[in-house]
Amino acid sequence: MSSQAEPSEDPWNKDTKRKFQNKSKSEFFDPCQEAAAKSIRCLNRNGGDRQMCTDYFEAYRACKKEWTNKRKREGGSIFFGPSKST
């Protein structure tokens, strides 16, 4: 059995963008939550052995990096949605 993390779809697509923009300011939203959940499940399966789950950790980091870079390119804050120019 392989511990390879599956490549995830684009974390910042139309659906996740809509969810992020329509959430309340106090609501947490992470388009990479699925990758985070997979890494936690891997740790649980392997008795907390982080070495067995490095692929999952890398997939989560790559997802977060891609998401934050796309948000920056769009000119929005990572936490509070698109910036408003005055």
ZAMARTOR-350943 format. One record per residue (C-alpha): chain; residue in three letters; x, y, z. Coordinates in steps of 0.001 Angstrom, whole numbers, plus 500000, padded with zeros to 6 digits. Layout:
<recs>
A, ALA, X, Y, Z
...
</recs>
This chain:
<recs>
A, MET, 500000, 500000, 500000
A, SER, 501388, 503401, 499064
A, SER, 501304, 506483, 501288
A, GLN, 501367, 508767, 498257
A, ALA, 499059, 511739, 498615
A, GLU, 496675, 512149, 495735
A, PRO, 497083, 515360, 493758
A, SER, 494307, 517689, 494798
A, GLU, 492204, 519801, 492539
A, ASP, 492716, 523546, 492408
A, PRO, 492091, 524896, 495928
A, TRP, 490983, 528280, 494587
A, ASN, 488321, 527531, 492015
A, LYS, 484983, 529265, 491380
A, ASP, 483186, 527286, 494084
A, THR, 485757, 527858, 496849
A, LYS, 486103, 531520, 495873
A, ARG, 482326, 531978, 496184
A, LYS, 482262, 530220, 499571
A, PHE, 485157, 532333, 500829
A, GLN, 483640, 535616, 499690
A, ASN, 480179, 534810, 501099
A, LYS, 481280, 533611, 504534
A, SER, 480897, 535838, 507574
A, LYS, 484067, 537597, 508742
A, SER, 484204, 535433, 511870
A, GLU, 483802, 532154, 509966
A, PHE, 486917, 530100, 509187
A, PHE, 487243, 528751, 505655
A, ASP, 490141, 526688, 504345
A, PRO, 490013, 525366, 500761
A, CYS, 492846, 523004, 501732
A, GLN, 490872, 521357, 504533
A, GLU, 490671, 518056, 502661
A, ALA, 494478, 517868, 502426
A, ALA, 494734, 518722, 506141
A, ALA, 492222, 515996, 507029
A, LYS, 494162, 513428, 504983
A, SER, 497384, 514243, 506838
A, ILE, 495631, 513870, 510216
A, ARG, 494101, 510546, 509157
A, CYS, 497555, 509382, 508077
A, LEU, 498989, 510286, 511477
A, ASN, 496157, 508414, 513198
A, ARG, 496690, 505328, 510991
A, ASN, 500427, 505320, 511642
A, GLY, 500488, 505965, 515379
A, GLY, 501712, 509551, 515003
A, ASP, 504764, 508625, 512898
A, ARG, 505344, 511825, 510922
A, GLN, 507859, 510136, 508587
A, MET, 505079, 507956, 507189
A, CYS, 502984, 511017, 506280
A, THR, 505462, 513403, 504651
A, ASP, 503681, 513163, 501282
A, TYR, 500453, 514352, 502890
A, PHE, 502204, 517222, 504670
A, GLU, 503844, 518299, 501417
A, ALA, 500504, 518158, 499584
A, TYR, 498940, 520391, 502275
A, ARG, 501816, 522886, 502134
A, ALA, 501610, 523007, 498329
A, CYS, 497851, 523584, 498496
A, LYS, 498237, 526423, 501022
A, LYS, 501025, 528029, 498998
A, GLU, 498979, 527900, 495798
A, TRP, 495915, 529319, 497565
A, THR, 497777, 532206, 499202
A, ASN, 499593, 533060, 495969
A, LYS, 496318, 533174, 494022
A, ARG, 494727, 535371, 496698
A, LYS, 497709, 537742, 496561
A, ARG, 497514, 537966, 492759
A, GLU, 493827, 538851, 493026
A, GLY, 494691, 541649, 495428
A, GLY, 492743, 540221, 498356
A, SER, 493734, 539586, 501914
A, ILE, 494138, 535912, 502737
A, PHE, 491785, 536320, 505683
A, PHE, 489229, 538988, 504831
A, GLY, 488409, 538791, 501142
A, PRO, 489169, 541207, 498323
A, SER, 490639, 544550, 499236
A, LYS, 488509, 547573, 498550
A, SER, 490127, 550617, 497027
A, THR, 488847, 554014, 498132
</recs>
